[in-house]
Amino acid sequence: MTTAGVAPNVVTFSTLIQKADTEARAAHWFDAMITAGVAPDVFTFSTLIQKADTEARAAHWFGAMTTAGVAPDVFTFSTLIQKADTEARAAHWFDAMTTAGVAPNVVTFSTLIQKADTEARAAALVRRDDHGRRQGAASTSTLIFAPNRFSAIARPYWLCKFS
């Protein structure tokens, strides 16, 4: 590419980051991007967060994102919620999301439901999706197909409740 006189841009580097096998390789391409004077965007940082090995590393990339002045989106926050080590940490990222004015979507709530410690807390999250949307199939499916998280008795309840 560069031998043909074509300079890599944000899409080029973001794609390399996305294709990286490890977070370390993704960080390598991020460093190359910065060295080349290419400004990262929300997709770049969201991909780095997704590549993070731990929640702490995801938080590192989120910090770099905010320092760079790049505004996170629903995908960014849903990924941070998914990376959360505990339900409390997932709630922390959800609160950061709403504070930033980013509207959650069905993926966000489905991810929160997966992080719930109990069926009752998961049910409360399902009821919380009152942003003008009907409960989505993804939220329902999360509850139905999580037999290790909820009792066998809870599964038919969810099937009846939302079918």
QUIWO-V841991 format. One record per residue. RES is the residue in one small letter. PSI is psi in degrees with one decimal (NA if undefined). D_LAST is the distance of its C-alpha to the last C-alpha in Angstrom with 2 decimals. Layout:
res=RES psi=PSI d_last=D_LAST
res=RES psi=PSI d_last=D_LAST
This chain:
res=m psi=-53.6 d_last=52.44
res=t psi=-29.8 d_last=54.98
res=t psi=-20.6 d_last=57.84
res=a psi=2.5 d_last=56.91
res=g psi=14.4 d_last=57.32
res=v psi=123.4 d_last=53.63
res=a psi=136.7 d_last=52.52
res=p psi=147.3 d_last=49.09
res=n psi=-168.9 d_last=46.86
res=v psi=-36.3 d_last=43.71
res=v psi=-42.5 d_last=41.54
res=t psi=-53.7 d_last=43.86
res=f psi=-38.5 d_last=43.84
res=s psi=-35.5 d_last=40.12
res=t psi=-42.0 d_last=39.52
res=l psi=-41.0 d_last=42.01
res=i psi=-43.7 d_last=40.27
res=q psi=-36.7 d_last=36.89
res=k psi=-12.9 d_last=38.55
res=a psi=140.3 d_last=40.31
res=d psi=-26.2 d_last=39.63
res=t psi=165.8 d_last=40.14
res=e psi=-37.0 d_last=40.19
res=a psi=-41.4 d_last=43.98
res=r psi=-38.3 d_last=44.19
res=a psi=-42.1 d_last=41.88
res=a psi=-36.8 d_last=44.21
res=h psi=-48.1 d_last=47.16
res=w psi=-33.2 d_last=45.85
res=f psi=-46.0 d_last=45.09
res=d psi=-41.2 d_last=48.69
res=a psi=-37.6 d_last=49.98
res=m psi=-48.1 d_last=48.04
res=i psi=-43.8 d_last=49.64
res=t psi=-36.2 d_last=53.04
res=a psi=-3.9 d_last=52.75
res=g psi=21.1 d_last=52.18
res=v psi=125.9 d_last=48.68
res=a psi=128.1 d_last=46.41
res=p psi=155.4 d_last=42.93
res=d psi=-172.7 d_last=39.89
res=v psi=-36.7 d_last=36.35
res=f psi=-41.9 d_last=35.25
res=t psi=-53.5 d_last=38.22
res=f psi=-38.5 d_last=37.49
res=s psi=-36.7 d_last=33.72
res=t psi=-40.9 d_last=34.57
res=l psi=-40.4 d_last=37.13
res=i psi=-42.3 d_last=34.65
res=q psi=-35.6 d_last=32.25
res=k psi=-15.9 d_last=35.26
res=a psi=138.8 d_last=36.29
res=d psi=-26.3 d_last=36.67
res=t psi=167.0 d_last=35.94
res=e psi=-38.1 d_last=34.61
res=a psi=-40.3 d_last=38.27
res=r psi=-37.9 d_last=39.00
res=a psi=-41.4 d_last=35.98
res=a psi=-36.0 d_last=37.38
res=h psi=-49.0 d_last=40.76
res=w psi=-34.7 d_last=39.48
res=f psi=-41.6 d_last=37.68
res=g psi=-42.1 d_last=41.06
res=a psi=-37.0 d_last=42.83
res=m psi=-50.3 d_last=40.38
res=t psi=-36.4 d_last=41.05
res=t psi=-37.1 d_last=44.77
res=a psi=-5.6 d_last=44.82
res=g psi=20.2 d_last=43.34
res=v psi=124.9 d_last=40.21
res=a psi=128.9 d_last=37.19
res=p psi=155.6 d_last=33.99
res=d psi=-173.7 d_last=30.74
res=v psi=-36.1 d_last=27.03
res=f psi=-43.0 d_last=27.36
res=t psi=-52.7 d_last=30.35
res=f psi=-38.0 d_last=28.71
res=s psi=-35.9 d_last=25.45
res=t psi=-40.8 d_last=27.81
res=l psi=-40.7 d_last=29.85
res=i psi=-41.4 d_last=26.84
res=q psi=-35.6 d_last=26.00
res=k psi=-13.9 d_last=29.69
res=a psi=138.8 d_last=29.80
res=d psi=-26.7 d_last=31.18
res=t psi=168.1 d_last=29.49
res=e psi=-38.7 d_last=26.82
res=a psi=-40.0 d_last=29.74
res=r psi=-36.9 d_last=30.90
res=a psi=-41.8 d_last=27.48
res=a psi=-37.3 d_last=27.62
res=h psi=-48.1 d_last=31.15
res=w psi=-35.3 d_last=30.11
res=f psi=-43.2 d_last=27.29
res=d psi=-40.2 d_last=29.96
res=a psi=-37.4 d_last=32.35
res=m psi=-50.6 d_last=29.84
res=t psi=-34.3 d_last=29.35
res=t psi=-36.6 d_last=33.12
res=a psi=-5.2 d_last=33.83
res=g psi=17.5 d_last=31.80
res=v psi=124.5 d_last=29.30
res=a psi=129.6 d_last=25.82
res=p psi=157.0 d_last=23.01
res=n psi=-173.3 d_last=20.18
res=v psi=-31.0 d_last=16.79
res=v psi=-41.8 d_last=18.90
res=t psi=-50.0 d_last=20.96
res=f psi=-37.2 d_last=18.22
res=s psi=-40.7 d_last=16.67
res=t psi=-42.0 d_last=20.25
res=l psi=-40.7 d_last=20.84
res=i psi=-41.9 d_last=17.86
res=q psi=-30.5 d_last=19.42
res=k psi=-11.8 d_last=22.72
res=a psi=139.5 d_last=21.64
res=d psi=-26.2 d_last=23.81
res=t psi=164.0 d_last=21.54
res=e psi=-41.9 d_last=17.99
res=a psi=-41.7 d_last=19.04
res=r psi=-37.0 d_last=20.36
res=a psi=-43.1 d_last=17.29
res=a psi=-39.0 d_last=15.21
res=a psi=-37.0 d_last=18.04
res=l psi=-36.7 d_last=17.80
res=v psi=-44.5 d_last=14.15
res=r psi=-25.6 d_last=15.41
res=r psi=-18.1 d_last=18.46
res=d psi=72.2 d_last=16.92
res=d psi=35.8 d_last=18.24
res=h psi=41.8 d_last=20.47
res=g psi=8.2 d_last=19.48
res=r psi=148.7 d_last=16.36
res=r psi=148.1 d_last=12.74
res=q psi=128.0 d_last=10.86
res=g psi=158.9 d_last=10.95
res=a psi=-31.2 d_last=9.18
res=a psi=-40.6 d_last=12.31
res=s psi=-45.9 d_last=11.95
res=t psi=-46.0 d_last=8.63
res=s psi=-36.4 d_last=10.31
res=t psi=-42.4 d_last=13.39
res=l psi=-40.4 d_last=12.22
res=i psi=-41.1 d_last=10.76
res=f psi=32.8 d_last=13.98
res=a psi=59.1 d_last=16.44
res=p psi=-23.3 d_last=17.54
res=n psi=-15.2 d_last=21.02
res=r psi=-26.1 d_last=20.12
res=f psi=157.3 d_last=18.08
res=s psi=160.4 d_last=18.71
res=a psi=-29.2 d_last=17.28
res=i psi=-34.3 d_last=16.20
res=a psi=-31.8 d_last=14.09
res=r psi=-51.1 d_last=11.98
res=p psi=-30.2 d_last=10.24
res=y psi=-49.0 d_last=9.94
res=w psi=-37.8 d_last=8.01
res=l psi=-43.9 d_last=5.62
res=c psi=-39.9 d_last=5.43
res=k psi=-40.6 d_last=6.06
res=f psi=0.5 d_last=3.81
res=s psi=NA d_last=0.00
